[in-house]
């Protein structure tokens, strides 16, 4: 099994390049413009941390269910496949702001459906309600739960989740958890603080190319490295 530092470094780099410009990144940025940033950040981070830990646990358990030789080859295939997939998306698909526009349109639809005509009437009550809310009621607030659910289900089955599983199967799982959580925290905090102005300036093509190259490098390294018994 590799060192914690190697697992941490790979996980951090992979997470940052996978999450910047991702749907959940844009969702966090847009939600932070409409709701208290603290609640949005807490909900998004909680979902990403839970997802990272679950993914690492699956990857850590995989070599105990099937041979390490098979998990090593599957991980190599995943990295090379995701690398080519990311390069294809960056070169041939959509415009720079297509994903941002898609996320914003979906959130706008949900926002209008929930608020409707009563949106303006609730503004006056918000200031007084904030002081009366207990910590528990804020923890289970609809805003926090919305941020958590959008992020969690947005990440479920995403290539970054599958790549984290593969990385944990081949690298030190503790290092992968630490690197993944730090990477998620950096990206989500940047999205919440920067908002849509930051999100709209991100070049999805550059991020996609960088992420694709990184995945391919990891795949080649995994292919050339010996399988540990």
C-alpha positions in Angstrom: 0.0 0.0 0.0 1.3 3.4 -0.9 2.2 6.2 1.6 -0.3 8.5 3.1 1.4 11.5 1.4 1.1 9.9 -2.1 -2.6 9.1 -1.5 -3.2 12.6 -0.1 -1.5 14.3 -3.0 -3.3 12.3 -5.7 -6.7 12.7 -4.1 -6.3 16.4 -3.5 -5.2 17.1 -7.1 -7.9 14.8 -8.6 -10.7 16.3 -6.4 -9.8 19.9 -7.2 -9.6 19.4 -10.9 -12.8 17.2 -10.9 -14.9 19.5 -8.7 -14.1 23.0 -10.2 -16.6 23.6 -12.9 -18.7 20.6 -11.8 -22.5 20.8 -11.5 -22.3 20.7 -7.7 -19.7 23.6 -7.8 -22.1 25.7 -9.8 -25.1 24.7 -7.6 -23.2 25.8 -4.5 -22.3 29.1 -6.1 -25.9 29.9 -7.2 -27.5 28.7 -3.9 -25.0 31.0 -2.0 -26.4 34.0 -3.8 -30.0 33.3 -2.7 -29.5 31.9 0.9 -27.2 32.4 3.9 -23.8 31.3 2.9 -23.1 29.6 6.2 -26.0 27.2 5.7 -25.2 26.5 2.0 -21.5 25.9 2.8 -22.4 23.6 5.7 -24.9 21.6 3.7 -22.7 21.2 0.6 -19.6 20.3 2.6 -21.5 17.8 4.8 -22.7 16.0 1.7 -19.3 16.0 0.0 -17.5 14.7 3.2 -20.1 11.9 3.6 -19.7 11.0 -0.1 -15.9 11.0 0.1 -15.9 8.8 3.2 -18.4 6.4 1.7 -16.4 6.2 -1.6 -13.2 5.6 0.2 -14.8 2.8 2.3 -16.0 1.1 -0.8 -12.5 1.4 -2.4 -10.8 0.2 0.8 -13.1 -2.9 1.0 -12.8 -3.8 -2.7 -9.4 -5.6 -2.4 -10.9 -7.7 0.4 -13.8 -8.8 -1.9 -11.8 -9.5 -5.0 -8.1 -9.9 -5.6 -5.8 -6.9 -5.4 -4.5 -7.7 -8.8 -8.0 -7.2 -10.3 -8.7 -4.0 -8.3 -5.4 -2.6 -9.6 -6.3 -3.3 -13.2 -9.8 -1.9 -12.8 -8.4 1.2 -11.2 -6.0 1.6 -14.1 -8.8 1.2 -16.6 -11.0 3.8 -14.7 -8.3 6.4 -14.7 -7.5 6.0 -18.4 -11.2 5.9 -19.3 -12.1 9.0 -17.2 -9.1 10.8 -18.7 -10.2 10.1 -22.3 -13.8 10.9 -21.3 -12.8 14.3 -19.8 -10.7 15.2 -22.8 -13.6 14.3 -25.2 -16.0 16.5 -23.2 -13.6 19.4 -23.1 -12.7 19.3 -26.8 -16.0 18.3 -28.5 -18.9 19.1 -26.2 -20.8 22.3 -25.5 -19.7 25.8 -24.7 -17.9 27.3 -21.8 -21.0 28.2 -19.8 -23.3 25.3 -20.8 -23.2 23.5 -17.5 -23.6 26.7 -15.5 -26.6 27.7 -17.5 -28.1 24.2 -17.1 -27.7 24.2 -13.3 -29.0 27.8 -13.0 -32.1 27.0 -15.1 -32.9 24.0 -12.9 -32.5 25.9 -9.7 -34.5 28.8 -11.0 -37.3 26.4 -11.8 -37.2 24.9 -8.3 -37.0 28.4 -6.8 -40.1 29.7 -8.6 -42.1 26.6 -7.8 -41.3 26.8 -4.0 -41.7 30.6 -3.6 -44.3 31.7 -6.1 -46.1 34.9 -5.3 -45.4 34.7 -1.5 -41.7 35.4 -2.0 -41.9 39.1 -1.1 -44.2 38.6 1.9 -41.6 36.4 3.7 -38.7 38.8 3.5 -39.9 41.0 6.4 -40.2 38.0 8.8 -36.7 36.6 8.0 -34.8 39.1 10.1 -36.8 38.4 13.3 -36.9 34.7 12.8 -33.1 34.4 12.5 -32.7 35.6 16.1 -35.3 33.1 17.4 -34.0 30.0 15.7 -32.2 27.6 17.9 -29.0 25.8 16.7 -31.0 22.6 16.1 -33.6 24.3 14.0 -30.9 25.9 11.8 -29.1 22.6 11.5 -32.2 21.0 10.1 -33.3 24.1 8.1 -34.8 23.6 4.6 -31.9 25.5 3.1 -29.2 23.3 4.6 -31.1 20.2 3.7 -31.6 21.4 0.1 -27.9 22.2 -0.2 -27.1 18.7 1.2 -29.5 16.8 -1.0 -28.6 18.7 -4.3 -24.9 18.1 -3.7 -25.1 14.5 -2.4 -27.3 13.2 -5.3 -25.5 15.4 -7.8 -22.2 13.6 -6.8 -23.8 10.1 -6.7 -22.4 8.1 -9.6 -20.3 11.0 -10.9 -16.9 10.1 -12.3 -15.2 11.9 -9.4 -16.9 9.5 -7.0 -16.0 6.4 -9.0 -12.4 7.8 -9.3 -12.2 8.2 -5.6 -13.3 4.6 -5.1 -10.6 3.5 -7.6 -8.0 5.7 -5.9 -8.8 4.3 -2.4 -8.5 0.8 -3.8 -4.9 1.5 -5.0 -3.6 4.1 -2.5 -3.6 4.6 1.2 -7.3 5.2 2.1 -6.5 7.6 5.0 -4.5 9.8 2.7 -7.3 9.6 0.0 -9.9 10.7 2.6 -7.8 13.7 3.9 -6.9 14.8 0.3 -10.5 14.4 -0.9 -12.0 16.3 2.0 -9.5 19.2 1.8 -10.1 19.4 -2.0 -13.8 19.4 -1.5 -13.5 22.1 1.2 -11.4 24.4 -1.0 -13.6 24.1 -4.0 -16.9 24.5 -2.2 -15.7 27.4 -0.1 -14.5 29.1 -3.3 -17.9 28.5 -4.9 -19.9 29.8 -1.9 -17.7 32.9 -1.4 -17.1 33.7 -5.1 -20.7 33.0 -6.2 -21.8 33.2 -9.8 -19.2 35.9 -10.7 -16.4 33.4 -10.0 -18.3 30.4 -11.5 -18.9 32.3 -14.8 -15.2 33.1 -15.2 -14.1 29.4 -14.9 -13.1 27.9 -18.3 -14.7 24.5 -18.3 -12.5 23.6 -21.3 -9.3 24.3 -19.5 -10.4 22.5 -16.4 -11.6 19.5 -18.4 -8.4 19.3 -20.3 -6.3 19.5 -17.1 -8.5 16.9 -15.3 -8.3 14.6 -18.3 -4.5 14.8 -18.5 -4.2 14.2 -14.8 -6.5 11.1 -15.0 -4.4 9.7 -17.8 -1.1 10.4 -15.9 -2.6 8.5 -12.9 -3.6 5.7 -15.2 -0.2 5.3 -16.8 1.5 5.5 -13.4 -0.9 2.8 -12.1 -0.3 0.6 -15.3 3.5 0.8 -14.8 3.5 0.3 -11.0 3.8 -3.3 -9.7 0.8 -4.8 -8.0 1.4 -5.1 -4.2 0.5 -8.4 -2.7 
